[in-house]
Amino acid sequence: MSGSLHVRRASVLSLETTTPSTDGGIGLSRPGQLNSDVLQVHTPVVSDYVSPVGPIDSGQSWSSISQWSNNAAASNVVNLSDMTVDTTYDFSHLNDLDDIFAFTNDFTYDAVCRQLGPPFYTADPVQGQPHGPPAHTSLMYLRSQGCFDLPPVPTLRTMMVQYFRLVHPNLPIMFEDAFWRCFDSENGHVNQISLLVLRGMLFTVSCYLDAESLTTLGFSSPRDARSTHYRQAKLLFDFDIESDPVANAQACLLLTYQSPSHNKLRINLSWLNHALRYARIARADSYYRFKDENPLQAKLLKRIWWSIIFRDRILSLGMRRSLQVHLDSKSIWFDDDHALQINDFESELGRSVVHSIETQVRTIGLQTALCKLTIRLATPLRLLYQDELLDDRLETVFASLPESVEAVQESLESLRRWYEETSEKYPFPVSLDDVHESLCLYVNMLFILCASATFALNMHLTMIHENLSASRKMIDVGAARQGLQDANDDLTRRLQELIQVKVMKDLPITATPLIGPPLVLQAINLAASRVSRTEATEARRLDIFTRTLRSQQRKFDGSDFYIDVLINIVAYAQDDDNLTSGMNLWRENSSGNQTTHLKKLDWVKMMEKRPRQFLRLMFHMDYALCTWGVPQEEHFPPGLRREGG
């Protein structure tokens, strides 16, 4: 753009008509016959709470209903010339990590993008001072960073199809039919869609780009594309370019999928907390108040709030961290009648560019099942991760031992009932039903979540049994071990089916930490089967998990650290002399007994014979995920420390 840059008083970029940019992408819109040196931006009326991709009733564009307040605070303007910053983010705080990990990446950030996580603004975007337009130099900077440039129309449409194929089924934060009404693929117009939300959508699907699309966009890899789109979305958020709380909640939910290799700052949880704050401003947690006044908007708010619960539960389970959304047990959200139902999606039925109506109906049923599962996960996740360090967990359990054990057992029973009910609707293997591949992916992911929670609860019981002697009359440790084995078997077969139907390439990043326990256990099995006739079989089974991790690593930065953790735990399990010698000794002692000789040497036997060593391995993994660091000896409870083993 040549000449001086003028900004009309507005906040959210309107993409009503587009002008090709110099690199072949879609440039910023210029409504009407604007001069080439004028940049037009608009803001929604906040009091209406109308989503930029929600129902469009009035046909009125944002440009005609919104304007800037003349009293916009000057403090909202970010002037780059006033900044004094370094160009390199300091990662020296990572140097104290154990030698088991090697951080060799060169992390360099541009001057404006100094924070790894989104900033927590103290100003309330509704109650505080009105938003002001970005400063002249700020807009120039955002344009220089490509924040206003979209991919070429064919690539953009392909990416949006991927979004509704792979992201929308698990995060239904917008109406698909409304989105496609706003999207004019012939002329390249993207009307009435928040640029911040659109940037978030591009970020979530950039990891699924094929080689041709990557080349078209100038990216060297899916990770490169993902990093660039994340940075552009984050810049728009940091410069406060969006004022609508619904759009901000949607965008922040999309950005919870960010998980960099060094996540000590818990960036995804920061975005989740932002989404939670904006959703509450929009009153999504009390969506039913709008059912009579604006039923379509009420449905959108309900879907956004459920999406927050989905992300909260999934992040807690995967990253072993405490819940961010705490619901009272008498909350309406614990009532199955408030779960997402087919009437919450009726405007989309038969109007999807991606799915047939049959697939849509089954996907909605899947989201209903996910609602019921995430509500049932509230108590288990509180029991497991309210205290993030193991010592604190055991101390909490000890303070009310009978009640804690009973609560875990009740949670296991609740998950069992959910599993039986849902299995009738989605029997295994899913692929035999000739369903759409995305449905196969998310059905299996749904059961992987349930199996992971079941595994964690049984591991918790085993940990209590081993460390608190008073619990041994309350806990059937044999049943807990069987529960671990059943959950692990279900995880393994689910992943195996995803490989067989060739959808592993579409696995979301949230699956990566859930793969960890079965991978470590299979590594133990391989170590135990050395120089035996089952070694080749166990090696093939381990390959299921290693192939999955390799696929994840090609797409996601956040998989690097976790893969480092798993590689080192696996190497330890396979090379530990105590483990292998113990297994070999047990095999030799069993060789004279025909019945015992037929018993399999595996992680179950290790858990029975050497429970402390087994629990140390599993705790190592949990601690690394939770803290993004390496457990030292003092982090283990006394009963699991080497001095006590």
Buried (B, 14 or more C-beta within 10 A) or exposed (E): BEEEBEBBBBBBBBBBBBEEBEEBBBBBBBBEEBEEEBBBBBBBEBEBBBBBBBBBEEEEBBBEBBEBEEEBEEEBBBEEEEEEEEEEEEBEEBEEBEEBBEBEEEBEBEEBBBBBBBEEBEEEBBEEBBBBBBBBBBBBBBBEBBBBBBBBBEBBBBBBBBBBBBBBBBBBBBBBBBBBBBBBBEEBBBBBBBBBBBBBBBBBBBBBBEEEBBEBBEBEBBBBBBBBBBBBBBBBBBBBBBBBBBBBBBBBBBBBBBBBBBBBEBBBBBBBBBBBBBBBBBBBBBBEEBEEEBEBBBBBBBBBBBBBBBBBBBBBBBBBBBBBBEBEEEEEBBEEEBBBBEEBBEBBBEBBBBBEEEBBBBBBBBBBBBBBBBBBBBBBBBBBBBBBBBBEBBEEBBEEBEEBBEBBBEBBEBBBEBBEEBEEEBEBBBBEEEBBBBBBBBBBBBBBBBBBBBBBBBBBBBBBBBBBEEBEEBBBBEEBBEBBBBBBEBBBBBBBBBBEBEBBBBBBBBBBBBBBBBBBBBBBBBBBBBEBEBBEEBBEBBEBBBEBBEBBBEBBBBBBBBBBBBBBBBEBBBEBEEBBEBBBEBBEEBEEEEEEEEEEBBBBBBBEBBBBBBBBBBBBBBBBBBBBBBBEEEBBBEBBBEEEB
